[in-house]
C-alpha cells in the first residue's frame, strides 16, 4: 500500500505536513516497506511516552493516506538532533567537503 501511495512521486525523503501529523519519512526500501518516520515532539508538553506504537501507527497511516492495517511499526525510539562544527575544514591538501562534511 505504501509503495502504491508514493508511486506518483518517488523520492527518498517525504516531508509530511497535514492536519494529522508533521514529520519526515525516510525511504530506506519502500518496496520492502522499510521506512523511518521522524515526528517531532515538544517537551515539556509531551515526551516519548506520549507516542506508543498504536499512536505512531495511526500517524504514519494518516500522514501517507493509507489504512492503519497496512502499517507495521517495529519500534519507537526518541532521537535528539545534535550538531558540531569542525574547527577546520582543511589540513594541508585534504579538504572536508560534500557528503563527508555532514
Buried (B, 14 or more C-beta within 10 A) or exposed (E): BBEEEBEEEEEEEBEBEEEBBBBBBEBEEBEEBEBEBEBEBEEEEEEEEEBEEEEBBBBBBBBBEBEBEBBEBEEBEEEEEEEEEEEEEEEEEEEEEEEEEE
